[in-house]
Amino acid sequence: MIRKPYAGLMCGGILLGYAVSAANEPAPFPEGVEGRELDYSGVVMEIRHFDPSQVMVVKVDSCIGKVCRPFLVKLTTPSSLPSVEERDRIDFTASVSPLAFELDLPGETDYDRPLRLMGVVGQTFVRPDSLNVSGLELGMMNAIRRFRTDVTLAIVDLPVSNGCKEFLNAVLTGDRSMLTPDMQELFSTTGLSHLLALSGLHVAIIAGLISILLFPLALVRRGRILRGVVVVTLLWLFAIMTGLGPSVVRSVLMVTLFFIAYSLQRQRSPFNSLCVAALIILVCDPNSLYSIGFQLSFLAVGSILLFAEPFNPFPQRQTLLHGIAAYPAVTLAAMMGTAVVSAYYFNVFPLVFLPVNFVAALLMPFVLAGGVVITLFSLVGLTVPFLPGMVDWLFSLLQGSAAWFGSFSWTAVKDVDVSVPTLLAWFVTLIPLALWFYRRRIVYLTASLLCLAFTFVTVIASERPDEMVEVYIPRSKHHTSIMVRDGGTLHVVTSAPERTHGELCAEYRRKYARYMLSRSIDSIHVVTPVRYAVEPLEVCGRRYALIHDARQISESDEGSGDRNCSGVHLDYAVICSGFRGDINALAEKLDVDSILLSADMNTRRHDRYFSELSEAGRNVRSLRRSPFGWRTESVGLVD
């Protein structure tokens, strides 16, 4: 290792990474607090306002009036009052439990994954009357973060359309909660979703605007250094205000490194700056490595540095043509590194990204720069004549072009299921392709083509779903559903009323999209059984039934045939929230092998039933504690 410095540096880097990861391990869930209603105090780190609820991440540092080791908690309150903002100190009384991790179905969308990456270890539900805002948390960082609320309010007061307000709030504050689902869908399918997430493009436009405003400083001695200091300082304030997202921090770090190299009269290296930015971010927050924003941001910049120049058909000496061709070249290069990864996460592959991004690249600087100017004037209570209308018109032109491209049926390939082997094979393909562009050896082109062929093989191989029948009972606090996958159909027997079947289908398509894609499920069939009868669902020799009313037993005795519970054998009886009878009497009357207590039951009733069944020696399982899943090679669903 002494003779091989690079090997020594790599080994040292691995050891340092392990040490940094261990040092940044989030605080564990505190012992002795689960299931107990206690008084807590903490600082709101992030908040999302819904109608009418609020969901926030709170850094708890006090329990029962005593200072404790800080830990992060996901707090939900069903009211918009009291009004809570970021960096407020709040006091609340609640029972905190560990943040659930186990998923109900394979491939299920994990909405709490970003929270776990932040280090959130607990979750709680707080009544509005148990929540109190005690004041503002002091500190410069907290004051800068709170400034984002002022910017949002200033944007809301702008004399522009609602769509323009939503867009400006997303690109200037990083808060995408105001965006409508239609706008997010439009930008996603046309390949413009990167405009809604703060990235190097936004930082570059803001830095250029600041540099133009400070141009007089460049006319004096050492004015360029002073202008650079001001630009870097304002960019860091912008990064802090927007939450220090990985893509913004990466961009500001690279600008800072370029400025330091310029000040010291050193040669600037984009690749070195990119790697240094990655190291700094990962040292401060190792979990950023698993963030989608971190991955897409660094892949996009790395791919641009590798492929943008080779994709440009005009040499640099032809300045005008080279500059015009740079727009599609940069877009194509960025898509080379991010398209497959984006399809892996979001299951959408845009096909018109080149023309629509070319239009966006021309309009975005003017929309964002104009938005910054009118927002700054709005913060001080002034309005610039004609400028808001011009910004609104440019945004409508941007949105209209995206809508026009998005109106075609071939705009994007939706419901794309990219497997991990396909993802890895694609990036293995890019390595010899980059070597061929720079060294022009036929062996690299041949290797790239062979790797590309292997990538297509992985795509074809991953499109063969298995033919197994699967039964799942997901955990829900509002209803209980038995989900049976049989071929390309997902059968759902649920306790939810029929009027909510449409909402239930939409929720399942959104939450279990990856599961359905991986198994080529194209339809959902939802049924609510008769409320006062036992209607078994038979799946490959096993019989299930939802029991959500005590009258199902008593009234079944009065009937005949399948509705006579004395002649019904059940492998699993799923007890739902509506059941309030004698659980042991139900177990004796029904010929049932196992009883499943659903997650939507009242907590006290659930625990009482579990204890009574356990003491009676019956097979009982709590779906609140773990989901139910069963798979079989047999095919054929029997109703």
Summary of the structure (lengths in Angstrom):
residues: 639
radius of gyration: 28.8
end to end distance: 67.6
largest distance: 98.7
contacts: 1925
relative contact order: 0.07
helix: 53%
strand: 18%
